[in-house]
Amino acid sequence: MEFPLTGLVEVNRSDASVGHGSLYGRRPVVAGLYVGVLGVAAVVGTVGNLVVVAMVTVARCRGRRRRTKTGNEIGRVFIANLALSDLIVTALINPLAIAGLSVT
């Protein structure tokens, strides 16, 4: 049984040297949907993660400084780390994936 999205994964085949190896050349509709979904995910994810990082930063600045971290503070740090790592994916990796799709 073959994986149904093999055409999306196998971009660098032997016909890539001829110029038909890119997803744009083989399936332009699928490539357009792929770029559209990644573009929307990049914009929405970047804005959403920036809002989360800003809210965690504002909540930390408004809170009192304590010597020991409470469970709530540890949770905020964890959420901030997740938002920062997701921000790297949405702001850097998704646009690079879109750009890499057009290069043969």
Biopython code that builds the backbone (N, CA, C, O; Angstrom):
import numpy as np
from Bio.PDB.StructureBuilder import StructureBuilder

atoms = [
    (1, "MET", "N", (0.839, -1.180, 0.000)),
    (1, "MET", "CA", (0.000, 0.000, 0.000)),
    (1, "MET", "C", (0.879, 1.237, 0.000)),
    (1, "MET", "O", (1.811, 1.335, 0.798)),
    (2, "GLU", "N", (0.602, 2.155, -0.862)),
    (2, "GLU", "CA", (1.416, 3.354, -1.000)),
    (2, "GLU", "C", (0.785, 4.510, -0.246)),
    (2, "GLU", "O", (-0.438, 4.634, -0.192)),
    (3, "PHE", "N", (1.615, 5.345, 0.330)),
    (3, "PHE", "CA", (1.146, 6.520, 1.054)),
    (3, "PHE", "C", (0.459, 7.471, 0.079)),
    (3, "PHE", "O", (1.033, 7.762, -0.970)),
    (4, "PRO", "N", (-0.751, 7.972, 0.377)),
    (4, "PRO", "CA", (-1.485, 8.766, -0.612)),
    (4, "PRO", "C", (-0.864, 10.109, -0.950)),
    (4, "PRO", "O", (-1.155, 10.658, -2.013)),
    (5, "LEU", "N", (-0.023, 10.656, -0.094)),
    (5, "LEU", "CA", (0.570, 11.969, -0.355)),
    (5, "LEU", "C", (2.009, 11.856, -0.823)),
    (5, "LEU", "O", (2.814, 12.756, -0.583)),
    (6, "THR", "N", (2.336, 10.765, -1.483)),
    (6, "THR", "CA", (3.704, 10.551, -1.952)),
    (6, "THR", "C", (4.133, 11.642, -2.914)),
    (6, "THR", "O", (5.306, 12.016, -2.939)),
    (7, "GLY", "N", (3.210, 12.155, -3.699)),
    (7, "GLY", "CA", (3.536, 13.218, -4.643)),
    (7, "GLY", "C", (3.993, 14.488, -3.960)),
    (7, "GLY", "O", (4.787, 15.238, -4.530)),
    (8, "LEU", "N", (3.513, 14.752, -2.751)),
    (8, "LEU", "CA", (3.956, 15.934, -2.022)),
    (8, "LEU", "C", (5.342, 15.749, -1.423)),
    (8, "LEU", "O", (6.111, 16.703, -1.307)),
    (9, "VAL", "N", (5.653, 14.525, -1.046)),
    (9, "VAL", "CA", (6.908, 14.262, -0.355)),
    (9, "VAL", "C", (8.062, 14.098, -1.330)),
    (9, "VAL", "O", (9.158, 14.595, -1.074)),
    (10, "GLU", "N", (7.839, 13.420, -2.427)),
    (10, "GLU", "CA", (8.911, 13.099, -3.354)),
    (10, "GLU", "C", (9.066, 14.191, -4.413)),
    (10, "GLU", "O", (8.705, 13.990, -5.573)),
    (11, "VAL", "N", (9.594, 15.328, -4.019)),
    (11, "VAL", "CA", (9.808, 16.423, -4.954)),
    (11, "VAL", "C", (11.120, 16.238, -5.698)),
    (11, "VAL", "O", (11.209, 16.600, -6.871)),
    (12, "ASN", "N", (12.130, 15.690, -5.058)),
    (12, "ASN", "CA", (13.460, 15.556, -5.658)),
    (12, "ASN", "C", (13.620, 14.184, -6.304)),
    (12, "ASN", "O", (14.365, 13.341, -5.805)),
    (13, "ARG", "N", (12.937, 13.968, -7.385)),
    (13, "ARG", "CA", (13.085, 12.725, -8.131)),
    (13, "ARG", "C", (13.951, 12.986, -9.361)),
    (13, "ARG", "O", (14.463, 14.091, -9.538)),
    (14, "SER", "N", (14.112, 11.988, -10.196)),
    (14, "SER", "CA", (14.992, 12.122, -11.354)),
    (14, "SER", "C", (14.463, 13.129, -12.362)),
    (14, "SER", "O", (15.250, 13.716, -13.105)),
    (15, "ASP", "N", (13.128, 13.351, -12.410)),
    (15, "ASP", "CA", (12.595, 14.310, -13.367)),
    (15, "ASP", "C", (12.750, 15.746, -12.883)),
    (15, "ASP", "O", (12.316, 16.669, -13.573)),
    (16, "ALA", "N", (13.352, 15.962, -11.723)),
    (16, "ALA", "CA", (13.570, 17.326, -11.226)),
    (16, "ALA", "C", (14.589, 18.061, -12.082)),
    (16, "ALA", "O", (14.534, 19.285, -12.202)),
    (17, "SER", "N", (15.517, 17.324, -12.676)),
    (17, "SER", "CA", (16.520, 17.972, -13.510)),
    (17, "SER", "C", (15.927, 18.475, -14.820)),
    (17, "SER", "O", (16.481, 19.380, -15.445)),
    (18, "VAL", "N", (14.815, 17.900, -15.236)),
    (18, "VAL", "CA", (14.162, 18.318, -16.468)),
    (18, "VAL", "C", (13.315, 19.562, -16.233)),
    (18, "VAL", "O", (12.987, 20.271, -17.183)),
    (19, "GLY", "N", (12.959, 19.835, -14.990)),
    (19, "GLY", "CA", (12.132, 20.990, -14.680)),
    (19, "GLY", "C", (10.705, 20.623, -14.321)),
    (19, "GLY", "O", (9.887, 21.504, -14.057)),
    (20, "HIS", "N", (10.395, 19.330, -14.307)),
    (20, "HIS", "CA", (9.051, 18.889, -13.966)),
    (20, "HIS", "C", (8.985, 18.313, -12.561)),
    (20, "HIS", "O", (7.991, 17.680, -12.205)),
    (21, "GLY", "N", (10.007, 18.515, -11.765)),
    (21, "GLY", "CA", (10.056, 17.905, -10.455)),
    (21, "GLY", "C", (9.370, 18.693, -9.373)),
    (21, "GLY", "O", (9.064, 18.138, -8.317)),
    (22, "SER", "N", (9.116, 19.970, -9.594)),
    (22, "SER", "CA", (8.491, 20.751, -8.541)),
    (22, "SER", "C", (7.009, 20.436, -8.483)),
    (22, "SER", "O", (6.413, 19.961, -9.450)),
    (23, "LEU", "N", (6.439, 20.708, -7.345)),
    (23, "LEU", "CA", (5.013, 20.469, -7.165)),
    (23, "LEU", "C", (4.192, 21.414, -8.021)),
    (23, "LEU", "O", (3.088, 21.068, -8.441)),
    (24, "TYR", "N", (4.715, 22.601, -8.284)),
    (24, "TYR", "CA", (4.019, 23.534, -9.171)),
    (24, "TYR", "C", (3.878, 22.955, -10.577)),
    (24, "TYR", "O", (2.827, 23.097, -11.202)),
    (25, "GLY", "N", (4.937, 22.298, -11.081)),
    (25, "GLY", "CA", (4.901, 21.759, -12.422)),
    (25, "GLY", "C", (4.022, 20.536, -12.553)),
    (25, "GLY", "O", (3.408, 20.318, -13.597)),
    (26, "ARG", "N", (3.957, 19.725, -11.487)),
    (26, "ARG", "CA", (3.205, 18.483, -11.564)),
    (26, "ARG", "C", (1.744, 18.651, -11.178)),
    (26, "ARG", "O", (0.858, 18.126, -11.854)),
    (27, "ARG", "N", (1.484, 19.381, -10.096)),
    (27, "ARG", "CA", (0.112, 19.542, -9.604)),
    (27, "ARG", "C", (-0.083, 20.971, -9.107)),
    (27, "ARG", "O", (0.066, 21.229, -7.912)),
    (28, "PRO", "N", (-0.405, 21.884, -9.980)),
    (28, "PRO", "CA", (-0.514, 23.284, -9.568)),
    (28, "PRO", "C", (-1.664, 23.554, -8.600)),
    (28, "PRO", "O", (-1.559, 24.456, -7.769)),
    (29, "VAL", "N", (-2.754, 22.798, -8.688)),
    (29, "VAL", "CA", (-3.878, 23.017, -7.768)),
    (29, "VAL", "C", (-3.487, 22.607, -6.353)),
    (29, "VAL", "O", (-3.774, 23.319, -5.391)),
    (30, "VAL", "N", (-2.833, 21.461, -6.234)),
    (30, "VAL", "CA", (-2.383, 20.998, -4.917)),
    (30, "VAL", "C", (-1.339, 21.958, -4.359)),
    (30, "VAL", "O", (-1.342, 22.251, -3.163)),
    (31, "ALA", "N", (-0.457, 22.444, -5.206)),
    (31, "ALA", "CA", (0.564, 23.389, -4.756)),
    (31, "ALA", "C", (-0.076, 24.684, -4.278)),
    (31, "ALA", "O", (0.351, 25.252, -3.272)),
    (32, "GLY", "N", (-1.095, 25.156, -4.987)),
    (32, "GLY", "CA", (-1.790, 26.371, -4.561)),
    (32, "GLY", "C", (-2.490, 26.193, -3.226)),
    (32, "GLY", "O", (-2.447, 27.086, -2.380)),
    (33, "LEU", "N", (-3.135, 25.047, -3.026)),
    (33, "LEU", "CA", (-3.773, 24.775, -1.731)),
    (33, "LEU", "C", (-2.743, 24.676, -0.616)),
    (33, "LEU", "O", (-2.956, 25.172, 0.490)),
    (34, "TYR", "N", (-1.630, 24.032, -0.920)),
    (34, "TYR", "CA", (-0.557, 23.874, 0.064)),
    (34, "TYR", "C", (0.001, 25.236, 0.491)),
    (34, "TYR", "O", (0.193, 25.496, 1.678)),
    (35, "VAL", "N", (0.254, 26.093, -0.491)),
    (35, "VAL", "CA", (0.773, 27.432, -0.198)),
    (35, "VAL", "C", (-0.267, 28.242, 0.560)),
    (35, "VAL", "O", (0.073, 28.979, 1.486)),
    (36, "GLY", "N", (-1.522, 28.114, 0.178)),
    (36, "GLY", "CA", (-2.581, 28.853, 0.869)),
    (36, "GLY", "C", (-2.729, 28.447, 2.322)),
    (36, "GLY", "O", (-2.830, 29.300, 3.203)),
    (37, "VAL", "N", (-2.741, 27.155, 2.571)),
    (37, "VAL", "CA", (-2.887, 26.668, 3.947)),
    (37, "VAL", "C", (-1.668, 27.055, 4.786)),
    (37, "VAL", "O", (-1.816, 27.513, 5.919)),
    (38, "LEU", "N", (-0.468, 26.872, 4.236)),
    (38, "LEU", "CA", (0.730, 27.260, 4.988)),
    (38, "LEU", "C", (0.797, 28.764, 5.219)),
    (38, "LEU", "O", (1.241, 29.211, 6.276)),
    (39, "GLY", "N", (0.358, 29.548, 4.233)),
    (39, "GLY", "CA", (0.358, 30.998, 4.393)),
    (39, "GLY", "C", (-0.582, 31.459, 5.490)),
    (39, "GLY", "O", (-0.220, 32.297, 6.316)),
    (40, "VAL", "N", (-1.794, 30.911, 5.499)),
    (40, "VAL", "CA", (-2.755, 31.269, 6.545)),
    (40, "VAL", "C", (-2.253, 30.800, 7.910)),
    (40, "VAL", "O", (-2.364, 31.529, 8.896)),
    (41, "ALA", "N", (-1.705, 29.598, 7.969)),
    (41, "ALA", "CA", (-1.177, 29.085, 9.237)),
    (41, "ALA", "C", (-0.014, 29.932, 9.737)),
    (41, "ALA", "O", (0.123, 30.150, 10.941)),
    (42, "ALA", "N", (0.818, 30.407, 8.825)),
    (42, "ALA", "CA", (1.955, 31.248, 9.227)),
    (42, "ALA", "C", (1.480, 32.571, 9.807)),
    (42, "ALA", "O", (1.985, 33.016, 10.838)),
    (43, "VAL", "N", (0.515, 33.200, 9.155)),
    (43, "VAL", "CA", (0.038, 34.506, 9.629)),
    (43, "VAL", "C", (-0.723, 34.364, 10.944)),
    (43, "VAL", "O", (-0.441, 35.078, 11.907)),
    (44, "VAL", "N", (-1.686, 33.445, 10.986)),
    (44, "VAL", "CA", (-2.495, 33.275, 12.198)),
    (44, "VAL", "C", (-1.635, 32.786, 13.357)),
    (44, "VAL", "O", (-1.784, 33.263, 14.482)),
    (45, "GLY", "N", (-0.741, 31.846, 13.095)),
    (45, "GLY", "CA", (0.121, 31.327, 14.156)),
    (45, "GLY", "C", (1.082, 32.363, 14.696)),
    (45, "GLY", "O", (1.318, 32.425, 15.902)),
    (46, "THR", "N", (1.642, 33.180, 13.812)),
    (46, "THR", "CA", (2.573, 34.215, 14.263)),
    (46, "THR", "C", (1.864, 35.250, 15.127)),
    (46, "THR", "O", (2.355, 35.615, 16.195)),
    (47, "VAL", "N", (0.719, 35.716, 14.670)),
    (47, "VAL", "CA", (-0.034, 36.717, 15.451)),
    (47, "VAL", "C", (-0.488, 36.126, 16.783)),
    (47, "VAL", "O", (-0.353, 36.769, 17.824)),
    (48, "GLY", "N", (-1.020, 34.914, 16.756)),
    (48, "GLY", "CA", (-1.488, 34.282, 17.989)),
    (48, "GLY", "C", (-0.374, 34.050, 18.994)),
    (48, "GLY", "O", (-0.558, 34.288, 20.187)),
    (49, "ASN", "N", (0.759, 33.595, 18.536)),
    (49, "ASN", "CA", (1.867, 33.350, 19.460)),
    (49, "ASN", "C", (2.459, 34.644, 19.996)),
    (49, "ASN", "O", (2.894, 34.694, 21.146)),
    (50, "LEU", "N", (2.482, 35.696, 19.175)),
    (50, "LEU", "CA", (2.938, 36.989, 19.687)),
    (50, "LEU", "C", (2.002, 37.507, 20.783)),
    (50, "LEU", "O", (2.458, 38.094, 21.764)),
    (51, "VAL", "N", (0.714, 37.292, 20.617)),
    (51, "VAL", "CA", (-0.253, 37.700, 21.650)),
    (51, "VAL", "C", (-0.028, 36.907, 22.933)),
    (51, "VAL", "O", (-0.065, 37.479, 24.022)),
    (52, "VAL", "N", (0.203, 35.612, 22.825)),
    (52, "VAL", "CA", (0.440, 34.787, 24.016)),
    (52, "VAL", "C", (1.707, 35.229, 24.733)),
    (52, "VAL", "O", (1.708, 35.362, 25.957)),
    (53, "VAL", "N", (2.778, 35.457, 23.994)),
    (53, "VAL", "CA", (4.036, 35.901, 24.617)),
    (53, "VAL", "C", (3.840, 37.263, 25.284)),
    (53, "VAL", "O", (4.342, 37.489, 26.385)),
    (54, "ALA", "N", (3.120, 38.165, 24.631)),
    (54, "ALA", "CA", (2.869, 39.484, 25.217)),
    (54, "ALA", "C", (2.039, 39.377, 26.494)),
    (54, "ALA", "O", (2.317, 40.065, 27.476)),
    (55, "MET", "N", (1.033, 38.528, 26.483)),
    (55, "MET", "CA", (0.186, 38.386, 27.674)),
    (55, "MET", "C", (0.950, 37.770, 28.836)),
    (55, "MET", "O", (0.773, 38.183, 29.982)),
    (56, "VAL", "N", (1.790, 36.794, 28.555)),
    (56, "VAL", "CA", (2.578, 36.188, 29.629)),
    (56, "VAL", "C", (3.573, 37.200, 30.181)),
    (56, "VAL", "O", (3.814, 37.237, 31.388)),
    (57, "THR", "N", (4.150, 38.015, 29.314)),
    (57, "THR", "CA", (5.100, 39.037, 29.758)),
    (57, "THR", "C", (4.407, 40.100, 30.596)),
    (57, "THR", "O", (4.928, 40.506, 31.634)),
    (58, "VAL", "N", (3.243, 40.552, 30.159)),
    (58, "VAL", "CA", (2.500, 41.567, 30.916)),
    (58, "VAL", "C", (2.057, 41.004, 32.257)),
    (58, "VAL", "O", (2.137, 41.696, 33.271)),
    (59, "ALA", "N", (1.591, 39.759, 32.280)),
    (59, "ALA", "CA", (1.155, 39.147, 33.537)),
    (59, "ALA", "C", (2.325, 38.992, 34.499)),
    (59, "ALA", "O", (2.151, 39.115, 35.712)),
    (60, "ARG", "N", (3.499, 38.725, 33.975)),
    (60, "ARG", "CA", (4.671, 38.582, 34.845)),
    (60, "ARG", "C", (5.097, 39.932, 35.400)),
    (60, "ARG", "O", (5.476, 40.025, 36.567)),
    (61, "CYS", "N", (5.043, 40.977, 34.587)),
    (61, "CYS", "CA", (5.455, 42.299, 35.047)),
    (61, "CYS", "C", (4.493, 42.863, 36.072)),
    (61, "CYS", "O", (4.901, 43.619, 36.953)),
    (62, "ARG", "N", (3.231, 42.510, 35.973)),
    (62, "ARG", "CA", (2.232, 43.035, 36.913)),
    (62, "ARG", "C", (2.257, 42.300, 38.235)),
    (62, "ARG", "O", (1.837, 42.844, 39.257)),
    (63, "GLY", "N", (2.743, 41.073, 38.230)),
    (63, "GLY", "CA", (2.777, 40.271, 39.450)),
    (63, "GLY", "C", (3.917, 40.701, 40.369)),
    (63, "GLY", "O", (4.885, 41.336, 39.950)),
    (64, "ARG", "N", (3.760, 40.327, 41.644)),
    (64, "ARG", "CA", (4.829, 40.653, 42.595)),
    (64, "ARG", "C", (5.986, 39.695, 42.427)),
    (64, "ARG", "O", (5.805, 38.538, 42.049)),
    (65, "ARG", "N", (7.180, 40.189, 42.713)),
    (65, "ARG", "CA", (8.376, 39.344, 42.644)),
    (65, "ARG", "C", (8.457, 38.510, 43.924)),
    (65, "ARG", "O", (8.403, 39.035, 45.036)),
    (66, "ARG", "N", (8.588, 37.216, 43.735)),
    (66, "ARG", "CA", (8.703, 36.315, 44.876)),
    (66, "ARG", "C", (10.008, 35.547, 44.756)),
    (66, "ARG", "O", (10.566, 35.397, 43.669)),
    (67, "ARG", "N", (10.475, 35.069, 45.887)),
    (67, "ARG", "CA", (11.705, 34.280, 45.863)),
    (67, "ARG", "C", (11.446, 32.869, 45.347)),
    (67, "ARG", "O", (12.305, 32.300, 44.674)),
    (68, "THR", "N", (10.322, 32.311, 45.636)),
    (68, "THR", "CA", (9.980, 30.980, 45.141)),
    (68, "THR", "C", (8.910, 31.114, 44.068)),
    (68, "THR", "O", (8.060, 32.003, 44.115)),
    (69, "LYS", "N", (8.977, 30.228, 43.124)),
    (69, "LYS", "CA", (8.000, 30.263, 42.037)),
    (69, "LYS", "C", (6.803, 29.405, 42.410)),
    (69, "LYS", "O", (6.948, 28.265, 42.851)),
    (70, "THR", "N", (5.636, 29.965, 42.229)),
    (70, "THR", "CA", (4.424, 29.205, 42.492)),
    (70, "THR", "C", (4.115, 28.332, 41.286)),
    (70, "THR", "O", (4.762, 28.439, 40.244)),
    (71, "GLY", "N", (3.123, 27.471, 41.438)),
    (71, "GLY", "CA", (2.716, 26.621, 40.330)),
    (71, "GLY", "C", (2.197, 27.433, 39.158)),
    (71, "GLY", "O", (2.372, 27.049, 38.002)),
    (72, "ASN", "N", (1.559, 28.552, 39.456)),
    (72, "ASN", "CA", (1.040, 29.409, 38.404)),
    (72, "ASN", "C", (2.175, 30.028, 37.588)),
    (72, "ASN", "O", (2.078, 30.132, 36.365)),
    (73, "GLU", "N", (3.233, 30.432, 38.253)),
    (73, "GLU", "CA", (4.380, 31.022, 37.554)),
    (73, "GLU", "C", (5.094, 29.980, 36.688)),
    (73, "GLU", "O", (5.525, 30.285, 35.576)),
    (74, "ILE", "N", (5.216, 28.785, 37.183)),
    (74, "ILE", "CA", (5.843, 27.717, 36.405)),
    (74, "ILE", "C", (5.010, 27.416, 35.166)),
    (74, "ILE", "O", (5.562, 27.175, 34.093)),
    (75, "GLY", "N", (3.704, 27.426, 35.303)),
    (75, "GLY", "CA", (2.822, 27.213, 34.159)),
    (75, "GLY", "C", (2.964, 28.312, 33.122)),
    (75, "GLY", "O", (2.946, 28.040, 31.921)),
    (76, "ARG", "N", (3.105, 29.550, 33.574)),
    (76, "ARG", "CA", (3.290, 30.671, 32.646)),
    (76, "ARG", "C", (4.592, 30.544, 31.869)),
    (76, "ARG", "O", (4.632, 30.813, 30.669)),
    (77, "VAL", "N", (5.650, 30.138, 32.548)),
    (77, "VAL", "CA", (6.938, 29.951, 31.876)),
    (77, "VAL", "C", (6.830, 28.836, 30.839)),
    (77, "VAL", "O", (7.381, 28.952, 29.745)),
    (78, "PHE", "N", (6.131, 27.767, 31.174)),
    (78, "PHE", "CA", (5.946, 26.660, 30.246)),
    (78, "PHE", "C", (5.165, 27.110, 29.007)),
    (78, "PHE", "O", (5.543, 26.779, 27.883)),
    (79, "ILE", "N", (4.086, 27.857, 29.208)),
    (79, "ILE", "CA", (3.285, 28.356, 28.088)),
    (79, "ILE", "C", (4.112, 29.316, 27.231)),
    (79, "ILE", "O", (4.010, 29.295, 26.004)),
    (80, "ALA", "N", (4.925, 30.153, 27.867)),
    (80, "ALA", "CA", (5.764, 31.082, 27.114)),
    (80, "ALA", "C", (6.788, 30.323, 26.266)),
    (80, "ALA", "O", (7.043, 30.709, 25.125)),
    (81, "ASN", "N", (7.374, 29.255, 26.800)),
    (81, "ASN", "CA", (8.325, 28.450, 26.032)),
    (81, "ASN", "C", (7.646, 27.778, 24.845)),
    (81, "ASN", "O", (8.206, 27.737, 23.749)),
    (82, "LEU", "N", (6.452, 27.254, 25.057)),
    (82, "LEU", "CA", (5.721, 26.641, 23.953)),
    (82, "LEU", "C", (5.379, 27.672, 22.877)),
    (82, "LEU", "O", (5.495, 27.391, 21.684)),
    (83, "ALA", "N", (4.962, 28.856, 23.300)),
    (83, "ALA", "CA", (4.613, 29.902, 22.334)),
    (83, "ALA", "C", (5.841, 30.361, 21.559)),
    (83, "ALA", "O", (5.751, 30.609, 20.356)),
    (84, "LEU", "N", (6.976, 30.478, 22.218)),
    (84, "LEU", "CA", (8.197, 30.892, 21.514)),
    (84, "LEU", "C", (8.656, 29.843, 20.507)),
    (84, "LEU", "O", (9.069, 30.186, 19.399)),
    (85, "SER", "N", (8.586, 28.579, 20.879)),
    (85, "SER", "CA", (8.993, 27.541, 19.928)),
    (85, "SER", "C", (8.024, 27.463, 18.752)),
    (85, "SER", "O", (8.452, 27.245, 17.618)),
    (86, "ASP", "N", (6.740, 27.635, 19.000)),
    (86, "ASP", "CA", (5.766, 27.640, 17.918)),
    (86, "ASP", "C", (5.911, 28.891, 17.064)),
    (86, "ASP", "O", (5.655, 28.849, 15.861)),
    (87, "LEU", "N", (6.315, 29.993, 17.664)),
    (87, "LEU", "CA", (6.559, 31.221, 16.918)),
    (87, "LEU", "C", (7.698, 31.045, 15.924)),
    (87, "LEU", "O", (7.639, 31.577, 14.816)),
    (88, "ILE", "N", (8.723, 30.313, 16.304)),
    (88, "ILE", "CA", (9.830, 30.041, 15.385)),
    (88, "ILE", "C", (9.335, 29.246, 14.188)),
    (88, "ILE", "O", (9.735, 29.510, 13.054)),
    (89, "VAL", "N", (8.463, 28.271, 14.438)),
    (89, "VAL", "CA", (7.938, 27.465, 13.338)),
    (89, "VAL", "C", (7.065, 28.307, 12.421)),
    (89, "VAL", "O", (7.221, 28.259, 11.201)),
    (90, "THR", "N", (6.142, 29.082, 13.000)),
    (90, "THR", "CA", (5.200, 29.824, 12.160)),
    (90, "THR", "C", (5.835, 31.019, 11.474)),
    (90, "THR", "O", (5.423, 31.374, 10.369)),
    (91, "ALA", "N", (6.819, 31.648, 12.088)),
    (91, "ALA", "CA", (7.413, 32.851, 11.499)),
    (91, "ALA", "C", (8.592, 32.550, 10.589)),
    (91, "ALA", "O", (8.895, 33.343, 9.698)),
    (92, "LEU", "N", (9.261, 31.425, 10.792)),
    (92, "LEU", "CA", (10.450, 31.115, 9.988)),
    (92, "LEU", "C", (10.290, 29.886, 9.104)),
    (92, "LEU", "O", (10.557, 29.944, 7.904)),
    (93, "ILE", "N", (9.862, 28.786, 9.685)),
    (93, "ILE", "CA", (9.854, 27.520, 8.959)),
    (93, "ILE", "C", (8.751, 27.480, 7.908)),
    (93, "ILE", "O", (8.999, 27.038, 6.786)),
    (94, "ASN", "N", (7.553, 27.924, 8.232)),
    (94, "ASN", "CA", (6.467, 27.901, 7.240)),
    (94, "ASN", "C", (6.777, 28.772, 6.022)),
    (94, "ASN", "O", (6.578, 28.305, 4.901)),
    (95, "PRO", "N", (7.253, 30.011, 6.177)),
    (95, "PRO", "CA", (7.616, 30.764, 4.972)),
    (95, "PRO", "C", (8.757, 30.129, 4.183)),
    (95, "PRO", "O", (8.770, 30.198, 2.954)),
    (96, "LEU", "N", (9.707, 29.515, 4.869)),
    (96, "LEU", "CA", (10.781, 28.831, 4.150)),
    (96, "LEU", "C", (10.257, 27.612, 3.386)),
    (96, "LEU", "O", (10.757, 27.294, 2.307)),
    (97, "ALA", "N", (9.260, 26.934, 3.939)),
    (97, "ALA", "CA", (8.658, 25.816, 3.219)),
    (97, "ALA", "C", (7.917, 26.289, 1.980)),
    (97, "ALA", "O", (7.935, 25.624, 0.944)),
    (98, "ILE", "N", (7.265, 27.442, 2.089)),
    (98, "ILE", "CA", (6.582, 28.012, 0.921)),
    (98, "ILE", "C", (7.607, 28.408, -0.132)),
    (98, "ILE", "O", (7.407, 28.141, -1.316)),
    (99, "ALA", "N", (8.690, 29.035, 0.275)),
    (99, "ALA", "CA", (9.728, 29.443, -0.672)),
    (99, "ALA", "C", (10.401, 28.232, -1.294)),
    (99, "ALA", "O", (10.727, 28.257, -2.481)),
    (100, "GLY", "N", (10.614, 27.182, -0.532)),
    (100, "GLY", "CA", (11.256, 25.999, -1.052)),
    (100, "GLY", "C", (10.396, 25.233, -2.047)),
    (100, "GLY", "O", (10.908, 24.449, -2.847)),
    (101, "LEU", "N", (9.114, 25.458, -1.998)),
    (101, "LEU", "CA", (8.212, 24.792, -2.926)),
    (101, "LEU", "C", (8.383, 25.307, -4.343)),
    (101, "LEU", "O", (8.201, 24.560, -5.304)),
    (102, "SER", "N", (8.732, 26.575, -4.477)),
    (102, "SER", "CA", (8.849, 27.160, -5.812)),
    (102, "SER", "C", (10.219, 26.927, -6.445)),
    (102, "SER", "O", (10.390, 27.169, -7.640)),
    (103, "VAL", "N", (11.186, 26.467, -5.674)),
    (103, "VAL", "CA", (12.533, 26.220, -6.199)),
    (103, "VAL", "C", (12.590, 24.795, -6.739)),
    (103, "VAL", "O", (12.206, 23.843, -6.060)),
    (104, "THR", "N", (13.073, 24.668, -7.961)),
    (104, "THR", "CA", (13.160, 23.314, -8.517)),
    (104, "THR", "C", (14.554, 22.778, -8.362)),
    (104, "THR", "O", (14.830, 21.649, -8.769)),
]
sb = StructureBuilder()
sb.init_structure("model")
sb.init_model(0)
sb.init_chain("A")
sb.init_seg("    ")
for serial, (resi, resn, name, xyz) in enumerate(atoms, 1):
    if name == "N":
        sb.init_residue(resn, " ", resi, " ")
    sb.init_atom(name, np.array(xyz, "f"), 0.0, 1.0, " ", f" {name:<3s}", serial, name[0])
structure = sb.get_structure()
